[in-house]
Amino acid sequence: MTDLVVHFEEFLHLAGLGHDKALIAWGGFYFRRGDSPYGEWRIVDDEELSAVAPSPRGETIGASSEPFGRATVEVSRDGRVVAQAETDEHNHVWVSGLEPDTEYRYRVLVDGRPWGEGELRDWSVEAATLVSAGGRYDNRFRTFPSVDADVPVTFAVLGDFGVGIVDGRLDGARQLLIARALERAVD
């Protein structure tokens, strides 16, 4: 393949949470211009990664995916870093030493570069390209209360609630109505 046009869409994931720790994960999806029935761009399957990835890769997501580089996860409170963890073996890390029932912000640096801080993109069938999704990650979480705390429990459960592409329905809302409703409920 020559002159491939490739886009790498980074993602972040708060994969686990406790009263004194958080599991933060990161990864990404490669897209390439090609022969897709859905338009000009298509997602690159794992078996095709060697043709587009900068280093030989078998996977870009999941617990067994090759690391993207040396990663540092910083967790902050009131603008001050209070905990961090590093790895060059995985694309996830537990950050421990956190206070119960406390709100934190986090960021991931891979080889010193912020990960997932750019504007999010969706895949538009009509435009046959990746388009701005109009948002960025809001990297915050609240740890669970202490295991011996007597507090009411509030939680939300959600599953796969959309296709993640602009397909013409609801004037291209891209599940934004659902996402905004969830965001308001969480806030």
C-alpha positions in Angstrom: 0.0 0.0 0.0 1.4 3.4 -0.9 0.4 6.9 0.1 -2.1 5.7 2.7 -4.0 8.5 4.5 -4.4 7.4 8.1 -6.1 8.9 11.1 -5.6 7.6 14.7 -8.4 8.4 17.1 -7.2 8.2 20.7 -9.5 7.3 23.5 -9.5 7.3 27.3 -11.4 5.0 29.6 -12.0 5.1 33.3 -12.1 1.3 33.5 -12.4 0.7 37.3 -12.9 2.6 40.5 -12.6 2.0 44.2 -12.6 4.0 47.4 -8.8 4.7 47.2 -7.9 3.9 43.6 -8.8 4.2 39.9 -8.0 2.1 36.8 -7.3 4.3 33.8 -6.9 2.8 30.3 -6.1 4.3 26.9 -6.0 3.1 23.3 -7.1 4.2 19.9 -8.6 3.2 16.6 -6.9 3.6 13.2 -8.9 4.8 10.3 -7.7 4.8 6.7 -9.1 6.0 3.4 -10.1 3.0 1.4 -12.7 0.8 -0.2 -15.3 0.9 2.5 -19.0 0.4 1.7 -19.7 3.1 4.3 -17.7 5.9 2.7 -14.2 7.1 2.2 -12.9 6.2 5.6 -13.0 2.8 7.3 -11.7 1.4 10.6 -8.6 -0.7 10.3 -9.1 -4.3 11.6 -6.5 -5.8 13.9 -5.1 -8.1 11.2 -4.4 -5.0 9.0 -2.6 -2.9 11.6 0.9 -3.7 10.3 0.1 -1.8 7.2 -0.9 1.5 8.9 0.6 1.5 12.5 4.0 3.2 13.1 5.3 0.0 14.8 4.2 -3.6 14.4 0.9 -3.9 16.3 -1.5 -6.8 16.8 -4.1 -4.8 18.7 -4.8 -1.2 19.6 -7.3 -1.8 22.5 -7.7 -4.3 25.3 -5.6 -5.5 28.2 -3.2 -7.4 26.1 -2.5 -4.7 23.5 1.1 -3.6 23.0 2.0 -0.3 24.8 2.0 2.9 22.9 5.0 4.0 24.8 6.0 5.0 28.4 2.9 6.3 30.0 2.3 8.4 33.1 -1.2 8.9 34.6 -1.5 12.0 36.8 -4.4 12.4 39.1 -5.0 15.9 40.5 -7.2 17.6 43.0 -7.7 21.4 43.2 -5.1 21.8 40.4 -2.4 19.9 42.2 -1.1 16.4 41.2 -1.8 14.2 44.2 -1.0 10.7 42.8 0.5 9.2 39.7 1.4 5.9 38.2 3.7 4.9 35.3 4.0 1.9 32.9 5.7 0.9 29.8 4.2 -2.6 29.8 0.5 -1.9 29.4 -2.1 0.6 28.2 -3.7 0.8 31.6 -2.6 1.5 35.1 -4.1 1.5 38.7 -3.5 4.8 40.4 -3.7 4.3 44.2 -3.5 6.4 47.4 -6.6 8.4 46.7 -9.1 9.7 49.3 -12.6 8.2 49.6 -15.6 10.1 48.2 -13.4 12.7 46.6 -13.6 14.3 43.1 -10.4 14.1 41.0 -9.2 15.0 37.5 -6.7 13.0 35.5 -4.6 13.1 32.4 -2.6 10.5 30.5 0.8 11.3 29.0 2.4 8.8 26.6 6.1 9.5 25.9 5.5 12.9 27.4 2.6 13.8 25.1 -0.9 14.3 26.3 -3.2 11.4 25.2 -6.8 11.9 24.2 -6.8 15.7 24.7 -7.8 16.6 21.2 -11.3 17.2 19.9 -13.3 14.0 19.5 -14.4 12.9 16.1 -17.3 10.9 14.6 -17.5 9.0 11.3 -20.0 10.6 8.9 -21.5 8.4 6.3 -22.9 11.3 4.3 -19.6 13.2 4.2 -17.6 10.0 3.9 -15.1 11.3 6.4 -14.4 11.9 10.0 -16.1 15.0 11.4 -15.9 17.0 14.6 -18.0 15.5 17.4 -18.1 18.9 19.2 -16.6 17.7 22.4 -13.5 16.6 24.4 -13.0 14.1 27.2 -14.0 15.4 30.7 -11.4 13.4 32.7 -12.9 13.5 36.1 -14.2 11.0 38.6 -15.3 10.6 42.2 -13.9 7.8 44.3 -16.3 5.6 46.1 -17.1 6.3 49.8 -15.0 4.5 52.4 -16.0 0.8 52.8 -17.3 1.5 56.3 -19.2 4.7 55.4 -22.9 4.7 56.0 -24.1 6.6 52.9 -26.9 6.3 50.3 -26.0 4.6 47.1 -26.7 6.3 43.7 -25.6 4.7 40.4 -26.4 4.6 36.7 -26.1 1.7 34.3 -25.8 2.1 30.5 -24.9 0.0 27.6 -24.2 0.5 23.9 -26.5 3.4 23.2 -25.5 4.4 19.7 -23.6 3.8 16.5 -21.1 6.6 16.9 -21.5 7.9 13.4 -23.5 10.7 11.7 -26.2 8.9 9.6 -28.7 11.7 8.8 -31.2 10.9 11.6 -32.1 13.7 14.0 -30.1 16.2 11.7 -26.9 14.4 12.5 -27.2 14.6 16.3 -24.7 11.6 16.7 -26.4 10.4 19.9 -25.7 13.9 21.4 -29.2 14.0 22.9 -28.5 10.9 24.9 -25.0 11.9 25.8 -26.1 15.4 27.0 -28.9 13.9 29.1 -26.4 11.5 30.7 -24.0 14.3 31.3 -26.7 16.4 33.1 -27.7 13.4 35.2 -24.1 12.8 36.3 -23.5 16.4 37.0 
